[in-house]
Amino acid sequence: MTLLDVQDLWVKFPTRQGIFEAVRGVSFTLGKERLGIVGESGSGKSMTGRAILRLIRPPGIVEADHVALEGTDLLGLSEKQMRKVRGERISMVMQDPKFSLNPVMRVGDQIMEAYLLHNQVGKAEARAKSLEMLQAVSIRDPERVMRAYPHEMSGGMGQRIMIAMMLIPNPQILIADEPTSALDVSVQRQVLNIMDDLVKQRGMGLIFISHDLNLVSEFCDRVLIMYAGRIVETCAADRLHEAQHPYTRGLLNSLPRLDQPRRKLDVLTRDPAWAEVPSVGGKA
């Protein structure tokens, strides 16, 4: 079942030197699966996620044949209609999500607000649902966390709170933009396991944006590799280390591996021609 169908997506910004194309002709579909998008900083990963939710503000320009959520083209909706889509149908965990929390509001009020915005219920029910959601992301003392302010939380706790806030409206799709990049390895694994369990239980689609190829190969079902705003290769995540494109091979060979120790890691050599090849489709 296809939840999201993106066809020929472009994101452009006018500059003094002319039009800068941050995302160039990207096409892919998303079903009830974990789709990874990887690439270096500046490759267009985050811009793709933001464009889907129409979070690119003027003077930025978003163009596409369509960005269809279960057949509804999001680019044709009004801003009022898009506010119903954001959170309720598609949620996005931003990069370093702890800093997306409002520093002057208690954690509980922020999570309850996310639930009340999309559900016609009373505060008592919203509070109960918020406590349940905090427990679902493995927070041991949800009552204390509800009363706390964001600055009182550790990085790992902040990430979990943001994931709880994004999932409480029960969206069909979660876009996670490097949600664990600021965490140590042990906490990173816990947060990923929490997200994985929730996605599987709810039958959601997940777009996992990252620069960590090893992490994506373990965590996702399919992977899109982006370079200079284009998709240069798409493959099954468990076969990522068999990728053929020289850019993907270069990224893989620049990473240390315990099973293949080497004295020196490769330095990625970029070919300008890669940026001009049309995007590869990322169909399920």
Phi, psi and omega in degrees: 000127180270119177273318185227134178231112181252125182233120173055057182275130176234139172234123186232148177228127176287135177229175178294335180269359182125195181277124174263125182261105183278325176231131191228098172068040182277133177225134174194164174238158178226126173254203176278077189208175176252108183256121178266141172238118184237161179159172179288169173301134181088004182279350178104008183298304183294323179298324178297313179298316180293324181294324179302320180269007181055048178260008175274115184265155176305144011276008177299146183237129176245125178230147177193156169299312172192154168235090192260124174259105184049045175093348180263121181285114183293333181290342180267358182275153174284167179297324178297318178293324179294329178295334175284331180283316182294121180092307184286320181246325175228124175248154180226124172267115184285164177298137184052061193297338181304327183279002172271350179283145178286119186291343184255007176246141175297150182303315182300319180296324181289320179291318178298321179300319180297327180280316182295330181298328186247002181222134179274078182226169178276170182294327181297316179293321179296321179294316180298319180294323180294318178297319179298320181290322177296323176294324181295332178263024172063039172266122192288321184239076186297329179298316180294318181295323179300326183275347188277163172261155184307323184292345179275356183260147173286172179300314180297320178295318179300319178298316181295320179298316180295321178296318177300316182296320181286332183266347184296329175285359180061059182287164176277333184225137174242126173256117182248110184264095181045056186289346183242013187294335183264008186254156174285167191299318184294316179290324177304313181296320178298313181296319179296319178297321178298312179298317181299314180299315182294320180296317180293316181297322186266355181064043183266168168259141180234128170254113185252107182266127184203164171251001184263099184296320180297318180297314181295321181296331178277325193266329190259172176263318177229158181226135169253130179255123184251142175216126177052041176085359181241157171272115182265341181199149174224139183202166174294138186299322183286355177242020182301324182287357174256010183303150187254333185296137183300330178292314178296318178299319179296318178297315181295319183286347178272359180259140175289144178228134181291328183278348179223071182294141178222152180290322180228137175275154179288151171259129184293125175256120184265140176254121180305335181295334180301324184288344183259350180285132180304150181300144174276135179291141179250064183278147177289000000 
